Amino acid sequence: MVKKFTGKPAFLLVHGAWHGAWCFAKVIPYLERAGHVVTARDLPGHGGRARYPNAFRRLPFDDEAFATEPSPIAAVTLADYVSDVMQTLDALVGLGGPVILVGHSMGGIPITAVGEAAPEHVLKLVYLTAYMPACGVPAIAYSRAPEAHGGKVGAAMKADPARVGALRIDPRSTDPAYMANLKRAFADDVCDDGWTVAQNLLSPDAPALPFATAIETTRSRWGSIPRAYIKCRGDLAIVPRTQEKFVTLADEFTPQNKTEVYELDSSHSPFISQPEKLAATLLEIASK
């Protein structure tokens, strides 16, 4: 069935690292019931398009092999992400309506690049506890900054990204301490059953190249698009101080186009823990 615009903007939802379009499953119905066209798709190397290192599936599990095997998605670039998002964006624009581009976590990187490439097609950029990198600064730099202290993702890494070409986690680990840290990083306020489902859907590798690629944003293109940032106060992946830094730097870059800031009392995964509240926030953003 062909989706039809109702005069309300469409939402294009872009997931983060190790996730896929599946993570928005609980949010989409709320947005659609409010009359919006909504699309989420897997980025290259993620979700249903993920590829796994052989060592991830091999039993008995070999920690050393898992830590050293090159990632099958190491060649995926930011340009690949952008091309993929642009295809979907163009399809939505072709249906005749304006589009709100939403990026969660790592998804903030490609939506920034898409905003710079095609500002005329984006009604608003929404960063959901996401990377909103400043001009010329690769996203990886923010995870090493003092503001990132207290984040839990670093302790979840199972390989050297420079060696394997990916940020590698083990969502099937049998180590209780490791899994407790992983849940705290991504889903601290998610019930155990909800976390079990999400854990089984996470993929082990996220390509390293997009995190290491700087985006040359300009005030006349990316900086001209209205934007909103949804801060998650309990986030232990992209911690609140880092979220605040993104907003501060963006507003300094475009003082005539400041970021609308919204807040949720949630972990890194409000689409699982409080989908109705997240949807309400997105609908509020769309109404302005």
Backbone torsions as a table, in degrees:
resi	resn	phi	psi	omega
1	MET	NA	130.7	179.9
2	VAL	-76.8	129.5	177.8
3	LYS	-74.0	142.6	-179.4
4	LYS	-122.4	137.9	177.6
5	PHE	-73.9	145.7	-179.7
6	THR	-112.4	13.4	-174.6
7	GLY	96.5	-13.4	176.1
8	LYS	-93.2	151.7	-179.3
9	PRO	-66.7	150.6	173.7
10	ALA	-84.3	155.9	173.5
11	PHE	-110.6	130.8	170.3
12	LEU	-114.0	112.4	-172.4
13	LEU	-100.5	125.6	-176.9
14	VAL	-116.9	120.4	-175.0
15	HIS	-78.8	175.0	179.8
16	GLY	-101.6	-172.0	-178.3
17	ALA	-62.7	144.1	178.7
18	TRP	67.9	-5.0	-179.3
19	HIS	-103.0	-170.8	176.4
20	GLY	-155.7	-175.1	179.4
21	ALA	-58.4	-24.2	-179.9
22	TRP	-54.1	-29.1	-172.5
23	CYS	-67.5	-17.3	-179.4
24	PHE	-96.3	7.0	-172.0
25	ALA	-58.4	-35.5	-178.4
26	LYS	-81.6	-18.4	-177.7
27	VAL	-87.7	-38.7	-173.1
28	ILE	-54.8	-44.6	-178.6
29	PRO	-58.8	-36.2	178.5
30	TYR	-63.9	-41.6	-179.4
31	LEU	-69.1	-39.9	-179.9
32	GLU	-68.4	-38.5	178.6
33	ARG	-64.7	-24.8	177.0
34	ALA	-83.8	1.7	173.8
35	GLY	98.1	13.8	-178.3
36	HIS	-100.2	143.2	166.3
37	VAL	-76.5	133.5	-176.6
38	VAL	-132.7	133.2	177.1
39	THR	-134.4	134.4	171.0
40	ALA	-133.7	137.9	178.6
41	ARG	-140.7	158.5	179.2
42	ASP	-75.2	130.0	171.7
43	LEU	-70.4	159.6	177.0
44	PRO	-54.3	130.3	178.3
45	GLY	85.9	4.9	-175.8
46	HIS	-128.6	162.2	175.6
47	GLY	55.0	-128.0	179.2
48	GLY	-71.5	-6.7	178.4
49	ARG	-108.0	12.6	179.8
50	ALA	-70.8	151.3	171.0
51	ARG	-127.9	143.5	-169.3
52	TYR	-115.4	142.8	171.5
53	PRO	-63.1	143.9	-178.3
54	ASN	-56.7	-36.1	-176.4
55	ALA	-65.9	-20.0	-179.6
56	PHE	-69.1	-30.4	-176.7
57	ARG	-98.8	-14.7	-172.0
58	ARG	-76.9	135.7	175.3
59	LEU	-121.7	139.7	-2.0
60	PRO	-67.5	151.2	-175.4
61	PHE	-67.2	135.0	-178.5
62	ASP	-113.9	104.4	-176.8
63	ASP	-60.0	-40.2	-178.0
64	GLU	-66.4	-42.5	178.8
65	ALA	-64.3	-40.4	-180.0
66	PHE	-65.2	-33.3	-177.9
67	ALA	-79.0	-13.4	-173.6
68	THR	-123.3	-15.8	-177.4
69	GLU	-68.1	127.1	177.5
70	PRO	-58.7	143.4	-178.5
71	SER	-74.9	137.6	175.9
72	PRO	-70.2	-9.0	177.7
73	ILE	-114.3	20.1	-178.3
74	ALA	-61.8	-25.6	-176.7
75	ALA	-85.3	-4.1	179.9
76	VAL	-69.4	130.1	-174.8
77	THR	-114.3	169.9	173.6
78	LEU	-61.9	-37.2	177.8
79	ALA	-59.8	-35.9	176.7
80	ASP	-64.2	-44.0	177.0
81	TYR	-59.4	-48.5	-175.9
82	VAL	-62.0	-44.6	179.0
83	SER	-58.5	-41.5	-178.5
84	ASP	-66.5	-47.3	179.3
85	VAL	-64.1	-39.8	-179.1
86	MET	-62.1	-37.7	178.1
87	GLN	-59.5	-45.0	-179.9
88	THR	-69.6	-41.1	178.4
89	LEU	-59.7	-46.1	179.9
90	ASP	-61.0	-38.8	179.2
91	ALA	-64.5	-40.5	178.8
92	LEU	-68.2	-42.7	177.1
93	VAL	-61.0	-37.2	179.0
94	GLY	-64.1	-22.8	177.1
95	LEU	-78.3	-9.9	170.7
96	GLY	104.6	12.3	-177.6
97	GLY	-129.7	164.7	176.3
98	PRO	-73.7	156.9	-174.0
99	VAL	-127.9	132.1	171.3
100	ILE	-100.0	124.6	-176.4
101	LEU	-100.6	119.1	-176.8
102	VAL	-114.0	126.7	177.6
103	GLY	-121.8	130.3	175.7
104	HIS	-102.2	130.8	172.8
105	SER	55.7	-120.3	177.8
106	MET	-57.5	-25.6	179.5
107	GLY	-59.8	-17.2	175.2
108	GLY	-66.5	-24.2	-179.9
109	ILE	-68.8	-56.4	-180.0
110	PRO	-65.6	-32.6	-179.6
111	ILE	-69.8	-28.5	174.4
112	THR	-64.6	-46.0	-179.6
113	ALA	-66.0	-37.8	178.2
114	VAL	-67.6	-39.8	176.9
115	GLY	-59.7	-39.7	177.5
116	GLU	-68.5	-37.8	-176.2
117	ALA	-76.4	-34.8	-172.6
118	ALA	-142.6	59.8	-177.1
119	PRO	-61.9	-25.8	-178.4
120	GLU	-68.1	-16.6	-177.9
121	HIS	-101.5	-2.2	-174.7
122	VAL	-114.9	117.5	178.7
123	LEU	-72.3	-40.2	-178.9
124	LYS	-158.7	145.3	173.0
125	LEU	-101.8	131.2	178.6
126	VAL	-123.3	122.0	179.3
127	TYR	-103.6	111.9	179.8
128	LEU	-95.3	100.5	-173.6
129	THR	34.3	56.8	-167.8
130	ALA	-120.6	161.9	169.4
131	TYR	-66.2	128.8	173.5
132	MET	-128.9	73.9	-169.8
133	PRO	-66.4	141.2	176.1
134	ALA	-72.2	162.3	-179.2
135	CYS	-53.6	124.3	174.9
136	GLY	78.3	6.0	-177.8
137	VAL	-111.4	117.6	178.0
138	PRO	-67.6	148.1	-176.1
139	ALA	-59.1	-34.2	-177.1
140	ILE	-59.5	-25.9	-178.7
141	ALA	-62.5	-31.4	-177.1
142	TYR	-72.6	-28.5	179.4
143	SER	-73.8	-13.7	-179.8
144	ARG	-104.4	-0.6	-177.1
145	ALA	-80.9	157.7	179.9
146	PRO	-56.5	-32.4	-178.9
147	GLU	-63.7	-20.8	-176.7
148	ALA	-81.7	-2.6	-178.6
149	HIS	-57.5	135.9	-179.3
150	GLY	99.7	-9.8	177.5
151	GLY	-70.9	151.5	-174.3
152	LYS	-105.1	-6.0	-174.8
153	VAL	-70.6	-37.4	-178.4
154	GLY	-55.4	-39.7	-179.2
155	ALA	-71.2	-13.3	180.0
156	ALA	-88.6	-9.5	-177.5
157	MET	-68.0	135.3	-176.0
158	LYS	-112.7	2.5	-179.0
159	ALA	-157.7	161.0	176.0
160	ASP	-80.2	115.6	-178.4
161	PRO	-55.8	-33.4	-179.8
162	ALA	-66.9	-27.0	-178.3
163	ARG	-86.9	-43.0	-174.1
164	VAL	-100.3	-12.2	177.7
165	GLY	79.9	16.7	-178.7
166	ALA	-154.0	158.0	167.9
167	LEU	-87.7	115.3	-168.7
168	ARG	-114.2	127.8	173.5
169	ILE	-121.2	171.7	178.1
170	ASP	-125.4	85.6	-179.1
171	PRO	-71.1	-1.5	176.6
172	ARG	-112.8	17.2	-179.2
173	SER	-58.1	146.6	175.3
174	THR	-100.1	7.1	179.0
175	ASP	-86.3	112.7	-176.8
176	PRO	-59.3	-38.7	-179.5
177	ALA	-66.2	-41.1	178.7
178	TYR	-62.8	-46.4	-177.5
179	MET	-67.9	-33.4	176.5
180	ALA	-64.4	-40.0	177.7
181	ASN	-67.1	-39.8	-179.5
182	LEU	-63.9	-41.8	177.8
183	LYS	-64.7	-41.6	178.1
184	ARG	-61.4	-39.3	-179.2
185	ALA	-63.7	-44.7	-171.1
186	PHE	-103.9	-29.5	-164.9
187	ALA	-150.3	49.4	-172.8
188	ASP	-63.6	-27.3	-178.9
189	ASP	-106.2	15.0	179.1
190	VAL	-93.1	137.9	179.3
191	CYS	-63.4	160.4	-175.9
192	ASP	-60.0	-40.4	179.5
193	ASP	-65.1	-41.6	178.1
194	GLY	-63.9	-38.8	178.6
195	TRP	-67.0	-38.7	179.5
196	THR	-59.7	-42.5	178.2
197	VAL	-63.2	-49.1	-178.5
198	ALA	-62.9	-43.1	-179.5
199	GLN	-57.0	-40.7	-179.0
200	ASN	-71.3	-16.0	-179.4
201	LEU	-99.6	-15.1	178.2
202	LEU	-65.9	142.1	173.9
203	SER	-100.3	154.7	-173.4
204	PRO	-75.7	-28.3	-172.5
205	ASP	-115.0	138.9	166.9
206	ALA	-124.3	127.1	-175.8
207	PRO	-58.4	139.5	-175.3
208	ALA	-79.2	-28.5	-172.9
209	LEU	-58.2	-43.3	179.8
210	PRO	-60.1	-33.6	179.0
211	PHE	-70.3	-27.0	-175.9
212	ALA	-94.8	0.0	-175.7
213	THR	-98.9	121.3	177.8
214	ALA	-79.6	146.3	178.0
215	ILE	-111.2	127.8	178.9
216	GLU	-89.2	85.9	179.5
217	THR	-81.3	153.6	178.7
218	THR	-126.6	154.9	178.2
219	ARG	-66.3	-32.0	-175.2
220	SER	-78.7	-15.3	-177.9
221	ARG	-117.6	-85.5	177.8
222	TRP	-54.4	-43.3	-175.3
223	GLY	-69.1	-10.6	179.8
224	SER	-90.7	-11.0	-176.1
225	ILE	-86.5	129.3	173.3
226	PRO	-57.2	140.1	-176.7
227	ARG	-138.8	155.4	176.5
228	ALA	-133.6	149.1	176.3
229	TYR	-124.6	125.8	176.8
230	ILE	-101.1	106.7	179.3
231	LYS	-83.3	139.1	175.6
232	CYS	-113.5	110.9	-169.3
233	ARG	-66.8	-25.0	-178.9
234	GLY	-102.3	18.3	-176.1
235	ASP	-71.7	127.7	176.2
236	LEU	-114.9	15.8	171.5
237	ALA	-102.9	-62.4	169.3
238	ILE	-107.7	99.1	-169.4
239	VAL	-70.1	157.6	-175.5
240	PRO	-52.9	-37.2	-179.3
241	ARG	-65.6	-34.0	176.6
242	THR	-70.7	-41.3	176.6
243	GLN	-57.5	-44.7	179.6
244	GLU	-63.7	-36.1	179.0
245	LYS	-64.1	-41.3	177.7
246	PHE	-57.4	-46.4	-177.8
247	VAL	-65.2	-44.2	-179.4
248	THR	-60.4	-47.2	-178.0
249	LEU	-67.1	-39.1	179.1
250	ALA	-64.7	-41.4	-178.8
251	ASP	-70.2	-30.1	174.2
252	GLU	-69.3	-33.7	-179.5
253	PHE	-72.3	-38.6	-179.0
254	THR	-129.4	73.0	-176.3
255	PRO	-62.9	-20.4	177.6
256	GLN	-88.4	-3.3	180.0
257	ASN	-139.6	78.3	-174.2
258	LYS	-83.8	159.0	-176.5
259	THR	-77.1	131.4	169.3
260	GLU	-77.0	127.2	-176.7
261	VAL	-112.0	131.4	176.2
262	TYR	-124.8	157.5	-177.9
263	GLU	-134.4	141.6	172.2
264	LEU	-124.0	142.2	176.0
265	ASP	-88.5	74.4	-173.0
266	SER	-145.0	172.1	173.7
267	SER	-81.2	-161.8	179.8
268	HIS	-70.5	-11.5	-172.2
269	SER	-125.2	62.1	179.9
270	PRO	-66.1	-20.1	177.4
271	PHE	-66.4	-17.7	175.5
272	ILE	-101.3	-46.7	-172.5
273	SER	-78.9	-32.4	-178.9
274	GLN	-148.3	62.7	-175.8
275	PRO	-60.9	-34.4	-179.1
276	GLU	-67.6	-40.2	178.4
277	LYS	-68.3	-40.2	177.3
278	LEU	-62.8	-45.4	179.1
279	ALA	-60.7	-40.5	178.6
280	ALA	-61.7	-37.9	178.0
281	THR	-66.4	-43.3	178.5
282	LEU	-64.0	-38.1	178.6
283	LEU	-67.6	-36.5	176.1
284	GLU	-63.4	-44.2	178.4
285	ILE	-60.7	-41.8	-178.0
286	ALA	-67.8	-24.9	-175.6
287	SER	-80.5	-10.0	-175.5
288	LYS	-96.8	NA	NA
